[in-house]
Amino acid sequence: MNSPSSTASRVSRPELIALIAALMALNALAIDVMLPALPKMGEALKVAHVNDNQLVLTTYLIGFGVAQLFFGPISDRFGRRRPLIVGIVIYIAAAALAAVAPTFESLLVLRFIQGLGAAATRVIAQSAVRDRFEGRGMAEVMSLVFMVFMVIPIIAPSIGQLLLFSGHWQMIFLFMAGLALIIGLWAWFRLDESLAVADRRALRIGTIAEGFWMVLSNRSAFFYGLSGMFVMGGLMGFINTSPQIYLNIYGLGSWFPLAFAFVAATMSLSSFLNSRIVRAIGMRRVAHSALVAFILLSGLFLVLALNGALPFWLFMAVFTTIMFTFGHLGSNSQALSMEPLGAVAGTASSVFGFLQTVGGAAIGATIGYIYDGTLVPVAAGFFALSLIGLACMLIAERGKLFGVSSQYR
């Protein structure tokens, strides 16, 4: 599966960051570009309950999460490139077929399959970074990747809104398929193999089980991954309900994508700043401080929500500040969960991806289904889940926060 020219030399660091971010962005695109179209899809496909529209997101995320458990061991056995290309082909085919889905049920099946293909992009992208970097260097690169990656949530809802002006929500799926084709070709010609043949693991039941056990039995790595799952669940709860919040509570109409983009831009800025400070302070201290700030701000958000509807300016001020802290939390927590597991990077990425995607999707779907027309479910979810995330971090660090590990900085 190697291209004739790309394996001879390693891609430059800036291009690697851009390419890894683009691969990960295919997943964000499959979620965020759909948001403005959910009501029209529901109407066109005769969905009975408005909250059922969220299943377009949830089924995709379930497929995305489950398939990571397979792509991890496969990429540890066959390398990073070939499983990546297979996943992108699946993603393209499912997105193209979804454009002609005759029923809501068939659309959900195709979204599940699209998620299966997208799983390769997440596993291989994170594994490729771990193959090349470690420690604070990995956290810095992941921050820069996340900064570029966040361009998609900034522009995707606006793209979705523009495509809807054509009158056909199916154009969104064709756009996804086309962009995935372009990024797939970029990866085919420019992303060299990062896993040496000598470091590949056999694809046998015993070897796979050993790899999963190495991940699950590492207290620090596992509980950092679990912490990320709970915080991600709160974020997914907001994403699921964001059309209803922005359109129904605040009546933004076609201005909804701009509000969504502003929040995403804040997260991107936060990730850029994180890449500058993590080498000096350390990813542990930054991640712990960010989570504590996330909890305090979420508590304030909940108190305000319980006292009635927030003016739009106040909601945006509080919410964007919360998301700013997430920009410091996400990439560092991911780096901390991956750091001790370089020997099984693909398997580790798949396990943590499964936890954060399927677990986060299930939690987010629960928040979405109890949405009651107010901000309380989202605010309560942020606060409660971030507290659970803190408990997981405390277990990972044996009850001591803000320290610097001599082994895994």
GUVEXPA-619460 format. One record per residue (C-alpha): residue number from 1; residue in one letter; chain; x, y, z. Coordinates in Angstrom, 2 decimals, m for minus. Layout:
(NUM; 'A'; 'A'; (X; Y; Z)),
...
END
This chain:
(1; 'M'; 'A'; (0.00; 0.00; 0.00)),
(2; 'N'; 'A'; (3.02; 2.31; 0.05)),
(3; 'S'; 'A'; (3.03; 5.08; m2.47)),
(4; 'P'; 'A'; (5.98; 5.20; m4.79)),
(5; 'S'; 'A'; (7.55; 8.30; m3.35)),
(6; 'S'; 'A'; (6.23; 9.26; 0.07)),
(7; 'T'; 'A'; (8.00; 6.65; 2.18)),
(8; 'A'; 'A'; (11.48; 7.76; 1.19)),
(9; 'S'; 'A'; (11.48; 10.90; 3.34)),
(10; 'R'; 'A'; (9.65; 11.99; 6.44)),
(11; 'V'; 'A'; (7.06; 14.71; 6.12)),
(12; 'S'; 'A'; (8.04; 18.04; 7.70)),
(13; 'R'; 'A'; (6.80; 18.84; 11.19)),
(14; 'P'; 'A'; (4.43; 21.67; 10.09)),
(15; 'E'; 'A'; (2.95; 19.51; 7.33)),
(16; 'L'; 'A'; (2.66; 16.54; 9.70)),
(17; 'I'; 'A'; (0.71; 18.67; 12.18)),
(18; 'A'; 'A'; (m1.56; 19.96; 9.41)),
(19; 'L'; 'A'; (m2.14; 16.47; 7.99)),
(20; 'I'; 'A'; (m2.83; 14.85; 11.37)),
(21; 'A'; 'A'; (m5.23; 17.68; 12.18)),
(22; 'A'; 'A'; (m6.96; 17.23; 8.81)),
(23; 'L'; 'A'; (m7.40; 13.50; 9.42)),
(24; 'M'; 'A'; (m8.89; 14.13; 12.86)),
(25; 'A'; 'A'; (m11.03; 16.91; 11.43)),
(26; 'L'; 'A'; (m12.90; 14.41; 9.25)),
(27; 'N'; 'A'; (m14.50; 13.19; 12.45)),
(28; 'A'; 'A'; (m15.38; 16.70; 13.65)),
(29; 'L'; 'A'; (m16.76; 17.51; 10.22)),
(30; 'A'; 'A'; (m19.07; 14.47; 10.30)),
(31; 'I'; 'A'; (m20.60; 15.89; 13.48)),
(32; 'D'; 'A'; (m20.52; 19.67; 13.25)),
(33; 'V'; 'A'; (m21.47; 20.14; 9.60)),
(34; 'M'; 'A'; (m24.68; 18.22; 10.32)),
(35; 'L'; 'A'; (m25.94; 20.50; 13.08)),
(36; 'P'; 'A'; (m27.82; 23.11; 11.02)),
(37; 'A'; 'A'; (m29.40; 20.35; 8.91)),
(38; 'L'; 'A'; (m30.82; 18.17; 11.69)),
(39; 'P'; 'A'; (m34.28; 19.81; 11.72)),
(40; 'K'; 'A'; (m34.62; 19.62; 7.91)),
(41; 'M'; 'A'; (m33.44; 16.01; 7.83)),
(42; 'G'; 'A'; (m36.01; 15.14; 10.47)),
(43; 'E'; 'A'; (m38.79; 16.80; 8.49)),
(44; 'A'; 'A'; (m37.76; 15.24; 5.18)),
(45; 'L'; 'A'; (m37.46; 11.73; 6.61)),
(46; 'K'; 'A'; (m40.60; 12.08; 8.79)),
(47; 'V'; 'A'; (m38.96; 11.72; 12.21)),
(48; 'A'; 'A'; (m41.71; 11.62; 14.84)),
(49; 'H'; 'A'; (m39.88; 13.09; 17.85)),
(50; 'V'; 'A'; (m37.60; 16.11; 17.49)),
(51; 'N'; 'A'; (m35.03; 14.71; 19.95)),
(52; 'D'; 'A'; (m34.67; 11.65; 17.70)),
(53; 'N'; 'A'; (m32.83; 13.87; 15.20)),
(54; 'Q'; 'A'; (m29.85; 13.60; 17.56)),
(55; 'L'; 'A'; (m29.53; 9.92; 16.60)),
(56; 'V'; 'A'; (m27.84; 11.09; 13.39)),
(57; 'L'; 'A'; (m24.96; 12.11; 15.66)),
(58; 'T'; 'A'; (m25.23; 9.31; 18.20)),
(59; 'T'; 'A'; (m25.19; 6.38; 15.73)),
(60; 'Y'; 'A'; (m22.15; 7.85; 13.99)),
(61; 'L'; 'A'; (m20.33; 8.18; 17.31)),
(62; 'I'; 'A'; (m21.16; 4.60; 18.33)),
(63; 'G'; 'A'; (m19.69; 3.26; 15.09)),
(64; 'F'; 'A'; (m16.71; 5.58; 15.47)),
(65; 'G'; 'A'; (m16.06; 4.39; 19.01)),
(66; 'V'; 'A'; (m16.57; 0.64; 18.56)),
(67; 'A'; 'A'; (m14.38; 0.35; 15.45)),
(68; 'Q'; 'A'; (m11.43; 1.91; 17.24)),
(69; 'L'; 'A'; (m11.07; m1.27; 19.29)),
(70; 'F'; 'A'; (m10.32; m3.09; 16.01)),
(71; 'F'; 'A'; (m8.24; m0.48; 14.23)),
(72; 'G'; 'A'; (m5.86; m0.20; 17.20)),
(73; 'P'; 'A'; (m4.52; m3.78; 17.16)),
(74; 'I'; 'A'; (m4.69; m3.83; 13.36)),
(75; 'S'; 'A'; (m2.51; m0.72; 13.12)),
(76; 'D'; 'A'; (m0.06; m2.21; 15.64)),
(77; 'R'; 'A'; (0.22; m5.24; 13.34)),
(78; 'F'; 'A'; (0.14; m3.79; 9.81)),
(79; 'G'; 'A'; (1.41; m0.28; 10.45)),
(80; 'R'; 'A'; (m0.40; 3.02; 10.25)),
(81; 'R'; 'A'; (m0.85; 3.70; 6.54)),
(82; 'R'; 'A'; (m2.83; 0.75; 5.21)),
(83; 'P'; 'A'; (m5.55; 0.71; 7.93)),
(84; 'L'; 'A'; (m5.85; 4.49; 7.51)),
(85; 'I'; 'A'; (m6.54; 4.25; 3.78)),
(86; 'V'; 'A'; (m9.09; 1.46; 4.31)),
(87; 'G'; 'A'; (m10.91; 3.58; 6.90)),
(88; 'I'; 'A'; (m11.03; 6.63; 4.64)),
(89; 'V'; 'A'; (m12.47; 4.57; 1.77)),
(90; 'I'; 'A'; (m15.24; 3.29; 4.08)),
(91; 'Y'; 'A'; (m15.93; 6.87; 5.24)),
(92; 'I'; 'A'; (m16.22; 8.15; 1.65)),
(93; 'A'; 'A'; (m18.52; 5.33; 0.51)),
(94; 'A'; 'A'; (m20.88; 5.65; 3.49)),
(95; 'A'; 'A'; (m21.12; 9.44; 3.16)),
(96; 'A'; 'A'; (m21.87; 9.22; m0.57)),
(97; 'L'; 'A'; (m24.57; 6.57; m0.03)),
(98; 'A'; 'A'; (m26.12; 8.57; 2.82)),
(99; 'A'; 'A'; (m26.91; 11.29; 0.29)),
(100; 'V'; 'A'; (m29.45; 8.94; m1.31)),
(101; 'A'; 'A'; (m30.75; 7.27; 1.86)),
(102; 'P'; 'A'; (m34.53; 6.75; 1.40)),
(103; 'T'; 'A'; (m35.46; 6.44; 5.09)),
(104; 'F'; 'A'; (m34.29; 7.70; 8.46)),
(105; 'E'; 'A'; (m33.41; 4.14; 9.50)),
(106; 'S'; 'A'; (m31.18; 3.59; 6.45)),
(107; 'L'; 'A'; (m29.54; 6.95; 7.09)),
(108; 'L'; 'A'; (m28.70; 5.86; 10.63)),
(109; 'V'; 'A'; (m27.17; 2.60; 9.36)),
(110; 'L'; 'A'; (m24.97; 4.51; 6.93)),
(111; 'R'; 'A'; (m23.97; 6.99; 9.62)),
(112; 'F'; 'A'; (m22.90; 4.04; 11.78)),
(113; 'I'; 'A'; (m20.79; 2.71; 8.90)),
(114; 'Q'; 'A'; (m19.32; 6.16; 8.29)),
(115; 'G'; 'A'; (m18.28; 6.18; 11.94)),
(116; 'L'; 'A'; (m16.58; 2.79; 11.46)),
(117; 'G'; 'A'; (m14.39; 4.28; 8.75)),
(118; 'A'; 'A'; (m13.68; 7.48; 10.66)),
(119; 'A'; 'A'; (m12.32; 5.42; 13.56)),
(120; 'A'; 'A'; (m9.16; 4.73; 11.54)),
(121; 'T'; 'A'; (m8.42; 8.44; 11.25)),
(122; 'R'; 'A'; (m8.57; 8.95; 15.01)),
(123; 'V'; 'A'; (m6.52; 5.87; 15.94)),
(124; 'I'; 'A'; (m3.85; 6.33; 13.28)),
(125; 'A'; 'A'; (m3.56; 10.09; 13.78)),
(126; 'Q'; 'A'; (m2.92; 9.80; 17.51)),
(127; 'S'; 'A'; (m0.70; 6.73; 17.10)),
(128; 'A'; 'A'; (1.39; 8.48; 14.44)),
(129; 'V'; 'A'; (2.03; 11.35; 16.85)),
(130; 'R'; 'A'; (2.97; 8.96; 19.67)),
(131; 'D'; 'A'; (5.31; 7.07; 17.30)),
(132; 'R'; 'A'; (7.26; 10.28; 16.72)),
(133; 'F'; 'A'; (7.03; 12.23; 20.00)),
(134; 'E'; 'A'; (6.82; 11.68; 23.74)),
(135; 'G'; 'A'; (6.37; 13.61; 26.98)),
(136; 'R'; 'A'; (5.91; 17.37; 26.79)),
(137; 'G'; 'A'; (6.91; 17.32; 23.14)),
(138; 'M'; 'A'; (3.91; 15.11; 22.42)),
(139; 'A'; 'A'; (1.63; 17.40; 24.42)),
(140; 'E'; 'A'; (2.92; 20.41; 22.47)),
(141; 'V'; 'A'; (2.34; 18.72; 19.11)),
(142; 'M'; 'A'; (m1.13; 17.54; 20.17)),
(143; 'S'; 'A'; (m1.97; 21.11; 21.20)),
(144; 'L'; 'A'; (m0.95; 22.42; 17.78)),
(145; 'V'; 'A'; (m2.87; 19.60; 16.09)),
(146; 'F'; 'A'; (m5.92; 20.47; 18.17)),
(147; 'M'; 'A'; (m5.54; 24.16; 17.29)),
(148; 'V'; 'A'; (m5.60; 23.40; 13.54)),
(149; 'F'; 'A'; (m8.26; 20.72; 14.03)),
(150; 'M'; 'A'; (m10.55; 23.28; 15.66)),
(151; 'V'; 'A'; (m10.80; 25.17; 12.37)),
(152; 'I'; 'A'; (m13.42; 22.60; 11.33)),
(153; 'P'; 'A'; (m15.86; 23.25; 14.22)),
(154; 'I'; 'A'; (m15.36; 26.97; 13.53)),
(155; 'I'; 'A'; (m16.41; 26.75; 9.89)),
(156; 'A'; 'A'; (m18.35; 23.46; 9.62)),
(157; 'P'; 'A'; (m21.78; 24.72; 10.81)),
(158; 'S'; 'A'; (m21.45; 27.68; 8.44)),
(159; 'I'; 'A'; (m20.59; 25.31; 5.61)),
(160; 'G'; 'A'; (m23.60; 23.20; 6.51)),
(161; 'Q'; 'A'; (m25.80; 26.31; 6.52)),
(162; 'L'; 'A'; (m24.47; 27.41; 3.11)),
(163; 'L'; 'A'; (m25.07; 23.95; 1.65)),
(164; 'L'; 'A'; (m28.62; 24.05; 2.98)),
(165; 'F'; 'A'; (m29.26; 27.18; 0.91)),
(166; 'S'; 'A'; (m29.19; 24.83; m2.10)),
(167; 'G'; 'A'; (m32.37; 23.34; m0.68)),
(168; 'H'; 'A'; (m30.89; 19.86; m0.43)),
(169; 'W'; 'A'; (m29.50; 18.58; 2.88)),
(170; 'Q'; 'A'; (m27.98; 15.68; 0.89)),
(171; 'M'; 'A'; (m25.30; 18.07; m0.37)),
(172; 'I'; 'A'; (m23.74; 17.93; 3.10)),
(173; 'F'; 'A'; (m22.95; 14.24; 2.69)),
(174; 'L'; 'A'; (m21.49; 14.75; m0.78)),
(175; 'F'; 'A'; (m19.31; 17.53; 0.60)),
(176; 'M'; 'A'; (m18.02; 15.20; 3.34)),
(177; 'A'; 'A'; (m17.22; 12.49; 0.79)),
(178; 'G'; 'A'; (m15.36; 14.94; m1.45)),
(179; 'L'; 'A'; (m13.27; 16.44; 1.33)),
(180; 'A'; 'A'; (m12.39; 12.97; 2.67)),
(181; 'L'; 'A'; (m11.20; 12.00; m0.81)),
(182; 'I'; 'A'; (m8.86; 15.02; m0.93)),
(183; 'I'; 'A'; (m7.44; 14.38; 2.56)),
(184; 'G'; 'A'; (m7.12; 10.67; 1.81)),
(185; 'L'; 'A'; (m5.02; 11.42; m1.28)),
(186; 'W'; 'A'; (m2.88; 13.80; 0.77)),
(187; 'A'; 'A'; (m2.23; 11.06; 3.31)),
(188; 'W'; 'A'; (m1.56; 8.48; 0.58)),
(189; 'F'; 'A'; (1.19; 10.55; m1.02)),
(190; 'R'; 'A'; (2.66; 12.35; 1.99)),
(191; 'L'; 'A'; (2.19; 10.40; 5.24)),
(192; 'D'; 'A'; (5.08; 7.98; 5.61)),
(193; 'E'; 'A'; (4.88; 4.84; 7.75)),
(194; 'S'; 'A'; (5.87; 5.60; 11.35)),
(195; 'L'; 'A'; (5.78; 2.11; 12.87)),
(196; 'A'; 'A'; (8.92; 0.12; 12.16)),
(197; 'V'; 'A'; (8.47; m3.51; 11.11)),
(198; 'A'; 'A'; (10.51; m4.62; 14.13)),
(199; 'D'; 'A'; (8.04; m2.88; 16.48)),
(200; 'R'; 'A'; (4.88; m4.47; 15.06)),
(201; 'R'; 'A'; (2.85; m6.86; 17.17)),
(202; 'A'; 'A'; (1.38; m10.16; 16.04)),
(203; 'L'; 'A'; (m2.35; m10.22; 15.33)),
(204; 'R'; 'A'; (m3.10; m13.16; 17.59)),
(205; 'I'; 'A'; (m5.67; m13.43; 20.35)),
(206; 'G'; 'A'; (m3.03; m13.79; 23.05)),
(207; 'T'; 'A'; (m0.99; m10.84; 21.79)),
(208; 'I'; 'A'; (m4.06; m8.64; 21.35)),
(209; 'A'; 'A'; (m5.29; m9.54; 24.85)),
(210; 'E'; 'A'; (m1.85; m8.75; 26.24)),
(211; 'G'; 'A'; (m1.91; m5.35; 24.55)),
(212; 'F'; 'A'; (m5.35; m4.52; 25.94)),
(213; 'W'; 'A'; (m4.26; m5.67; 29.39)),
(214; 'M'; 'A'; (m1.20; m3.38; 29.23)),
(215; 'V'; 'A'; (m3.57; m0.47; 28.64)),
(216; 'L'; 'A'; (m6.29; m1.39; 31.14)),
(217; 'S'; 'A'; (m3.88; m2.31; 33.93)),
(218; 'N'; 'A'; (m1.90; 0.94; 33.77)),
(219; 'R'; 'A'; (m3.58; 2.93; 36.53)),
(220; 'S'; 'A'; (m2.37; 6.37; 35.47)),
(221; 'A'; 'A'; (m3.08; 5.95; 31.76)),
(222; 'F'; 'A'; (m6.48; 4.28; 32.22)),
(223; 'F'; 'A'; (m7.88; 6.79; 34.69)),
(224; 'Y'; 'A'; (m6.68; 9.75; 32.64)),
(225; 'G'; 'A'; (m8.54; 8.20; 29.72)),
(226; 'L'; 'A'; (m11.61; 7.69; 31.90)),
(227; 'S'; 'A'; (m11.45; 11.30; 33.08)),
(228; 'G'; 'A'; (m11.44; 12.43; 29.47)),
(229; 'M'; 'A'; (m14.52; 10.28; 28.79)),
(230; 'F'; 'A'; (m16.62; 12.02; 31.44)),
(231; 'V'; 'A'; (m15.60; 15.53; 30.42)),
(232; 'M'; 'A'; (m16.19; 14.64; 26.77)),
(233; 'G'; 'A'; (m19.65; 13.38; 27.73)),
(234; 'G'; 'A'; (m20.55; 16.83; 29.00)),
(235; 'L'; 'A'; (m19.30; 18.43; 25.79)),
(236; 'M'; 'A'; (m21.29; 15.93; 23.67)),
(237; 'G'; 'A'; (m24.39; 16.79; 25.69)),
(238; 'F'; 'A'; (m23.99; 20.39; 24.62)),
(239; 'I'; 'A'; (m23.26; 19.52; 20.97)),
(240; 'N'; 'A'; (m26.37; 17.31; 20.81)),
(241; 'T'; 'A'; (m28.58; 20.09; 22.14)),
(242; 'S'; 'A'; (m26.80; 23.08; 20.57)),
(243; 'P'; 'A'; (m29.31; 23.51; 17.70)),
(244; 'Q'; 'A'; (m32.16; 23.63; 20.22)),
(245; 'I'; 'A'; (m30.26; 25.98; 22.53)),
(246; 'Y'; 'A'; (m29.16; 28.42; 19.84)),
(247; 'L'; 'A'; (m32.31; 28.21; 17.71)),
(248; 'N'; 'A'; (m35.11; 27.72; 20.27)),
(249; 'I'; 'A'; (m33.84; 29.44; 23.42)),
(250; 'Y'; 'A'; (m31.97; 32.31; 21.76)),
(251; 'G'; 'A'; (m33.67; 32.42; 18.34)),
(252; 'L'; 'A'; (m30.45; 32.90; 16.39)),
(253; 'G'; 'A'; (m31.79; 31.37; 13.19)),
(254; 'S'; 'A'; (m29.15; 31.47; 10.45)),
(255; 'W'; 'A'; (m26.74; 33.20; 12.88)),
(256; 'F'; 'A'; (m26.38; 29.93; 14.81)),
(257; 'P'; 'A'; (m23.17; 28.85; 12.97)),
(258; 'L'; 'A'; (m21.45; 32.12; 13.94)),
(259; 'A'; 'A'; (m22.11; 31.56; 17.63)),
(260; 'F'; 'A'; (m20.86; 27.99; 17.33)),
(261; 'A'; 'A'; (m17.77; 29.22; 15.47)),
(262; 'F'; 'A'; (m16.97; 31.79; 18.13)),
(263; 'V'; 'A'; (m16.84; 29.10; 20.83)),
(264; 'A'; 'A'; (m14.68; 26.86; 18.64)),
(265; 'A'; 'A'; (m12.31; 29.76; 17.91)),
(266; 'T'; 'A'; (m11.89; 30.27; 21.65)),
(267; 'M'; 'A'; (m10.93; 26.62; 22.05)),
(268; 'S'; 'A'; (m8.46; 26.90; 19.17)),
(269; 'L'; 'A'; (m6.81; 29.94; 20.77)),
(270; 'S'; 'A'; (m6.62; 28.06; 24.06)),
(271; 'S'; 'A'; (m4.89; 25.13; 22.36)),
(272; 'F'; 'A'; (m2.33; 27.45; 20.76)),
(273; 'L'; 'A'; (m1.54; 29.04; 24.13)),
(274; 'N'; 'A'; (m1.31; 25.60; 25.68)),
(275; 'S'; 'A'; (1.35; 24.58; 23.15)),
(276; 'R'; 'A'; (3.43; 27.55; 24.32)),
(277; 'I'; 'A'; (3.17; 26.97; 28.07)),
(278; 'V'; 'A'; (3.15; 23.18; 28.39)),
(279; 'R'; 'A'; (6.91; 22.80; 27.95)),
(280; 'A'; 'A'; (7.59; 25.31; 30.73)),
(281; 'I'; 'A'; (4.93; 24.21; 33.22)),
(282; 'G'; 'A'; (4.35; 20.56; 32.34)),
(283; 'M'; 'A'; (1.25; 18.85; 31.02)),
(284; 'R'; 'A'; (0.21; 17.53; 34.43)),
(285; 'R'; 'A'; (0.03; 20.93; 36.08)),
(286; 'V'; 'A'; (m1.73; 22.46; 33.10)),
(287; 'A'; 'A'; (m4.29; 19.63; 32.87)),
(288; 'H'; 'A'; (m5.02; 19.67; 36.62)),
(289; 'S'; 'A'; (m5.37; 23.45; 36.75)),
(290; 'A'; 'A'; (m7.64; 23.44; 33.70)),
(291; 'L'; 'A'; (m9.95; 20.82; 35.21)),
(292; 'V'; 'A'; (m10.26; 22.69; 38.50)),
(293; 'A'; 'A'; (m11.12; 25.88; 36.57)),
(294; 'F'; 'A'; (m13.60; 23.88; 34.46)),
(295; 'I'; 'A'; (m15.36; 22.68; 37.62)),
(296; 'L'; 'A'; (m15.59; 26.15; 39.17)),
(297; 'L'; 'A'; (m16.91; 27.74; 35.98)),
(298; 'S'; 'A'; (m19.39; 24.90; 35.42)),
(299; 'G'; 'A'; (m20.66; 25.38; 38.97)),
(300; 'L'; 'A'; (m21.23; 29.06; 38.22)),
(301; 'F'; 'A'; (m22.99; 28.12; 34.97)),
(302; 'L'; 'A'; (m25.32; 25.76; 36.85)),
(303; 'V'; 'A'; (m26.19; 28.33; 39.50)),
(304; 'L'; 'A'; (m27.03; 30.91; 36.84)),
(305; 'A'; 'A'; (m29.09; 28.40; 34.82)),
(306; 'L'; 'A'; (m31.09; 27.37; 37.88)),
(307; 'N'; 'A'; (m32.09; 30.99; 38.42)),
(308; 'G'; 'A'; (m33.74; 31.39; 35.03)),
(309; 'A'; 'A'; (m32.84; 31.98; 31.41)),
(310; 'L'; 'A'; (m29.48; 33.65; 30.88)),
(311; 'P'; 'A'; (m29.22; 36.64; 28.56)),
(312; 'F'; 'A'; (m27.38; 35.59; 25.42)),
(313; 'W'; 'A'; (m24.32; 37.73; 26.16)),
(314; 'L'; 'A'; (m23.96; 36.19; 29.63)),
(315; 'F'; 'A'; (m24.43; 32.65; 28.33)),
(316; 'M'; 'A'; (m21.73; 33.19; 25.69)),
(317; 'A'; 'A'; (m19.35; 34.78; 28.21)),
(318; 'V'; 'A'; (m19.63; 31.90; 30.67)),
(319; 'F'; 'A'; (m19.72; 29.14; 28.10)),
(320; 'T'; 'A'; (m16.76; 30.35; 26.04)),
(321; 'T'; 'A'; (m14.70; 30.69; 29.23)),
(322; 'I'; 'A'; (m15.54; 27.08; 30.12)),
(323; 'M'; 'A'; (m14.52; 25.96; 26.63)),
(324; 'F'; 'A'; (m11.28; 27.95; 26.92)),
(325; 'T'; 'A'; (m10.30; 25.76; 29.86)),
(326; 'F'; 'A'; (m11.22; 22.67; 27.84)),
(327; 'G'; 'A'; (m8.62; 23.69; 25.27)),
(328; 'H'; 'A'; (m5.97; 23.29; 27.96)),
(329; 'L'; 'A'; (m7.50; 20.10; 29.34)),
(330; 'G'; 'A'; (m8.18; 17.91; 26.30)),
(331; 'S'; 'A'; (m4.78; 17.64; 24.59)),
(332; 'N'; 'A'; (m2.84; 17.31; 27.85)),
(333; 'S'; 'A'; (m5.13; 14.60; 29.22)),
(334; 'Q'; 'A'; (m4.79; 12.66; 25.96)),
(335; 'A'; 'A'; (m1.01; 12.98; 26.08)),
(336; 'L'; 'A'; (m0.93; 11.81; 29.71)),
(337; 'S'; 'A'; (m3.04; 8.75; 28.89)),
(338; 'M'; 'A'; (m0.83; 7.82; 25.92)),
(339; 'E'; 'A'; (2.59; 8.64; 27.39)),
(340; 'P'; 'A'; (3.28; 5.35; 29.28)),
(341; 'L'; 'A'; (2.03; 3.15; 26.42)),
(342; 'G'; 'A'; (4.31; 3.80; 23.46)),
(343; 'A'; 'A'; (4.86; 0.06; 22.90)),
(344; 'V'; 'A'; (1.13; m0.41; 22.19)),
(345; 'A'; 'A'; (0.26; 3.06; 20.92)),
(346; 'G'; 'A'; (m2.36; 1.83; 18.44)),
(347; 'T'; 'A'; (m4.13; m0.34; 21.00)),
(348; 'A'; 'A'; (m3.94; 2.41; 23.62)),
(349; 'S'; 'A'; (m5.38; 4.96; 21.21)),
(350; 'S'; 'A'; (m8.20; 2.56; 20.33)),
(351; 'V'; 'A'; (m9.11; 1.85; 23.96)),
(352; 'F'; 'A'; (m9.16; 5.49; 24.98)),
(353; 'G'; 'A'; (m10.92; 6.45; 21.77)),
(354; 'F'; 'A'; (m13.59; 3.83; 22.46)),
(355; 'L'; 'A'; (m14.08; 5.02; 26.04)),
(356; 'Q'; 'A'; (m14.24; 8.69; 25.16)),
(357; 'T'; 'A'; (m16.35; 8.27; 22.04)),
(358; 'V'; 'A'; (m18.87; 5.58; 23.01)),
(359; 'G'; 'A'; (m18.95; 6.57; 26.67)),
(360; 'G'; 'A'; (m19.06; 10.26; 25.78)),
(361; 'A'; 'A'; (m21.77; 9.66; 23.17)),
(362; 'A'; 'A'; (m23.90; 7.68; 25.62)),
(363; 'I'; 'A'; (m23.56; 10.36; 28.27)),
(364; 'G'; 'A'; (m24.20; 13.10; 25.73)),
(365; 'A'; 'A'; (m27.26; 11.29; 24.38)),
(366; 'T'; 'A'; (m28.63; 11.01; 27.92)),
(367; 'I'; 'A'; (m28.22; 14.74; 28.44)),
(368; 'G'; 'A'; (m29.81; 15.35; 25.04)),
(369; 'Y'; 'A'; (m32.82; 13.21; 25.85)),
(370; 'I'; 'A'; (m33.49; 14.95; 29.16)),
(371; 'Y'; 'A'; (m33.18; 18.36; 27.51)),
(372; 'D'; 'A'; (m36.20; 20.32; 28.72)),
(373; 'G'; 'A'; (m35.95; 23.61; 26.89)),
(374; 'T'; 'A'; (m33.60; 25.17; 29.48)),
(375; 'L'; 'A'; (m29.84; 25.28; 30.03)),
(376; 'V'; 'A'; (m30.06; 23.29; 33.28)),
(377; 'P'; 'A'; (m29.40; 19.78; 31.86)),
(378; 'V'; 'A'; (m26.28; 20.94; 30.01)),
(379; 'A'; 'A'; (m24.95; 22.97; 32.95)),
(380; 'A'; 'A'; (m25.66; 20.18; 35.44)),
(381; 'G'; 'A'; (m23.96; 17.70; 33.12)),
(382; 'F'; 'A'; (m20.84; 19.85; 32.86)),
(383; 'F'; 'A'; (m20.58; 20.28; 36.62)),
(384; 'A'; 'A'; (m21.32; 16.69; 37.70)),
(385; 'L'; 'A'; (m19.21; 15.05; 35.00)),
(386; 'S'; 'A'; (m16.20; 17.30; 35.60)),
(387; 'L'; 'A'; (m16.32; 16.36; 39.29)),
(388; 'I'; 'A'; (m16.24; 12.68; 38.32)),
(389; 'G'; 'A'; (m13.37; 13.49; 35.95)),
(390; 'L'; 'A'; (m11.48; 15.05; 38.85)),
(391; 'A'; 'A'; (m12.02; 11.92; 40.95)),
(392; 'C'; 'A'; (m10.50; 9.87; 38.10)),
(393; 'M'; 'A'; (m7.49; 12.18; 37.95)),
(394; 'L'; 'A'; (m7.00; 11.83; 41.70)),
(395; 'I'; 'A'; (m6.96; 8.04; 41.33)),
(396; 'A'; 'A'; (m4.49; 8.31; 38.44)),
(397; 'E'; 'A'; (m2.18; 10.48; 40.58)),
(398; 'R'; 'A'; (m2.68; 8.61; 43.87)),
(399; 'G'; 'A'; (m4.49; 11.59; 45.36)),
(400; 'K'; 'A'; (m1.85; 14.22; 44.57)),
(401; 'L'; 'A'; (m2.47; 16.89; 41.96)),
(402; 'F'; 'A'; (m0.21; 19.56; 40.40)),
(403; 'G'; 'A'; (2.94; 17.44; 40.65)),
(404; 'V'; 'A'; (5.51; 16.67; 37.98)),
(405; 'S'; 'A'; (6.37; 13.04; 37.38)),
(406; 'S'; 'A'; (10.05; 12.40; 36.88)),
(407; 'Q'; 'A'; (9.18; 9.68; 34.38)),
(408; 'Y'; 'A'; (6.19; 11.11; 32.49)),
(409; 'R'; 'A'; (6.24; 14.86; 32.42)),
END
